[in-house]
């Protein structure tokens, strides 16, 4: 009897959550001002009092997914939505409202880490899953780079600290899971044999268009950005102070790469490179007020 009551209670709770989730999605739940602040890519934003319902709905959908590939897609689709929400808020200069989206992004990436740990690391199916995971990590990192580009390069110290905190909060979980993915490759290579492993890895990376979040990949981004930074020498619109700020940012990418945080390193380097390219187009040379550097 007690078991029946518990099952009924559980079913009732699920029904209530589903109903709440559905309510959060209907347009009548939003004021005209709220609707105006939304777009097809993000839906309800963290600024909305209904945002928690949106997260509940996502968690309910994920709860009933037991297929590992489906869970992987759902987790990263939701993580991509968090990045879109953050981009929208940064673009709208509502950076103080992003914390809930940042925290949920971290939780989602940690859930993906559980999928990596559950991978036996013994079969070709495990290898296929690992490569898919690598692809989704790359896509997530691209979303972080987009946020970096939208945010712009902060000159104010307080704003710079907020920016650094945001990028670190988004890239650290991805860097951590990337370490797990690389470790799983070591297991797969040992269990499948080097020949079988390498042949299938190359084929799968080509199939899923995976570049690989590895040291060489991050170093390539650093080298390209370093070259761009050196080219600012010929543009006196870049003052020595601004050059030093960008050089320090590039150093942080180099330091991250040396520590093995390849995702963070590439994200910083690519975002800085985009910033330099934009400024080279926008800024017009003025009288050179910069000392040699």
N, C-alpha and C positions, 0 to 999 in steps of 0.2 A: 504493500500500500504506500509506504514511504517512497519507494522507487518511482511509483506512478506519479505521485505528487511532485517529485523532483523533476521528472521528465516534463510534466505539464508546466511547471514553473519555468524551466529552461526554454520551452517552446514559446511561452508567453513573452519572455524577455526578448527572444529573437524577433518575434512578431512586432513588438513595440519598437525595437531598434530599426527594423526595416521600414516601419511606418514613418518614424522620425526622419530616416534617411530620405524617403520619398518626398516628404513635406519640404525638406531643405532644397530640393531640386526644382520645385514648381515656381514659376515666375511670380505668382501671387505672393510669395513669401518675401519679396524684395520691393522696396520703395522705388519710385522712379529714379531717385538719385543713385540708389544702389545699382539698379539696372544699367545706368549710364556709365558706371565705373567698371562694369564687367565686359568681357569679350569672350568669343567662342573658345579661345585657347586656354583660359584660366578658370572661368566659371566664378563661383563664390570665392571672394578674397578673404585673407585673414582679418581685414577691417570689418567684415560683416559679423553680426551676432549669430548668424547661422553657420559660420565656418565649421564649428565643431561637429555639426550634423553631417557636413560633407565628408569629414574625416571618418566619422562613424560608418557612413555608407560604404566607403572604400574598405574599411576594416572588415565589415560584414561580408563583402564580396570575396575578400581574400580568405576569410575564415572557411568558406565552403569550397575553396580550390585545393585539391589534393595532388593534382598532376604537377610535377616539379617544373616542367617547361612553362606551363600556364602561370604558375606562381611567380616565376622569374619575370615573365612579361608584365604581369600585373604590378609587381613591386616596382619595376623600373618605369612603367607608364605613370604610376602615381608619383614617383620621385621626380620624373620629368615635369609633371604638373606643379610640384612644389617649386621647381626652378623657374617655371613660367610665372608663377605667382610672385616670386621674389623679384624677377625682372620687371614685372608690371609695377610693383610697389616702388622699386628703385627709380624707375622711369617717371613715376608720379611724385617723386620726392617724398615718399612715405617710408623711409628706411627704418624708422623706429617701430614699424608695424610688422617687420619680417620675422621676428623671433620664433613664432609658432610654426611657420613654414620651414624655417631652418632646422628646428628641432625635429619635426616630423620627417624631413629629408634624411636626417641622421638615423632615425629609427628604421626607416625603410632600407637604407643601405646595410644596417646591422642585420636586418632580416635576410637580406641577400647573402650576407656572410654565413648565416646558418645553413643556407642551401649549399654553399661551397664546402662547408665542413661535413655535410651529410653525403657528399660525393665520395664514393668508395675509392676512386682513383685507380681502377683496375681495368675498365672496359673502354671500347671505342665510343660507346654512348656517353660515358663519363667525360671522355675527351671532347666530344661534340658539345656537351653542356658547358664545359669549362671555356671553350672558345666563344660560345654565345654569351657567357657571363662577361668575358673580356670585351666583347663588342658593346654590350650595354654599359660597361664602365667607361668606355671611350665616349659614348654618346652623352653620358652624364657629365663627363669632364668638359665636353664641348658646350654644354649648357652653362657650366660655371664660367667658362671663358666669355660667353655671351654676357653674363651678368657683369663680369669685370669690365668689359668694353662699355656697357651702358653706364656703369658707375663712374667711369672716367678716372683719371689719375689724380687723387686728392693731394692738394698742396697743404691744406690746414692739418696740423698735427692730430687734433682730435678726430677729424674726419678720416685721416689716414689710419688711425688705430681701429676705428669702426670697420673700415674697409678690410684691413688685415685680419680682424677677428672674423668677419663674414667669410672671406675666402678660406681661411683656415678651418672654420666650422664646416664648410661644404666639401673641402678636398681631403681632410684628414680621414674621415670614414672610408672614402674611396681609395685612398692610399693604403689604408689598413687591409681592405678586402683584396686589393691588387697583390699584396704580399701573399695572401692566402692562395690566390689563383696561381701565382708563380710557384709556390710550394707544391700545389696540386700537380702542376706539370712535372715536377721532379718525381713524384710518385708514379705518375702515368708512364713516364719514360722508363722507369725501373721495371714496372709491371708488364708493359707492352713490348719492351725491347726497343732499342734505339732506332732501328730501321723502320719498324712499323709505326712507332710514335712520330718520328720526324716526317715521314711520308704523309700520314693522315693529318698531322698538325698543319702542314703547308697547304694541303687541299682544303681543309676546313677554314683556315684563315682567309684563303682566297675566296671561298664560298660566301663567307659572312663579311668580307671586306674589312678585316681586322688588321690594324697597323701594329698594335701591341704597346701597352703602357710600360715600356722598359727604359732602362738607363739611356740606351743609345737614342731612343725616340725623344726623350726629354732633352738630351744633349744637343740634338739637331735643332730643336726649337730655341735653345739657349744660344747656339752659334748664329742662327739667323737673326735673332734679336740683337745680339752683340754687334753684328755687322750693321744693322740699321742704326743702332746707337752711335756707332762711329761715324756714320754718314751725316749725323747732325752737326758735325764739325763745320761743314760747308754752309750751314744755315744759321746765321747769327741771331735769328729769332729765338733760338734755344739758348737761354742764358746759362751761365755756369751753374747757378743755383739749381735750375731745373734739370740740367744735365746730371748734376750730382745726385739729385733725388732719383732719377731714372736709373743711374748706375747702381745705387743702393738697392733698388728693387730687383735689378738683374742679379746682383750678388745674392739676394735672398733666394732666387731661383737656383743659382749655382749651389748654394749651401744645402738647399732641400734635396737636390739631385745627389749630392755627395752623401747625404744621410740615408738615401734610399727611398725618399718620398718623391717618386718619379711623377706621380699624378700632380702633386702640388707644384713641382718644378716646371712641368710643361704648361700647366695652367697659368702660372705667373708669367713665364716667358712669352707665351702666345698672346696673352692679354696686353702685356707691355709692348710687344711688337705691333699690335693693332693700334695701340695708343700713339706710338711714334709715327706710324704710317699716316694716321689721321691728321696729326699735327703738322707733318711735313707738307700736307696738301693745304691745310687751312691757314697755317701761319705764313706770313710774308716776311722776308728778310728786313730787318731794321738795322740801325747802326750797331755794330758789334760792341757790346758792353761786357763781353765775357773774356776772362783771362784764358790762356791756354790750359788745356786739361789733358 
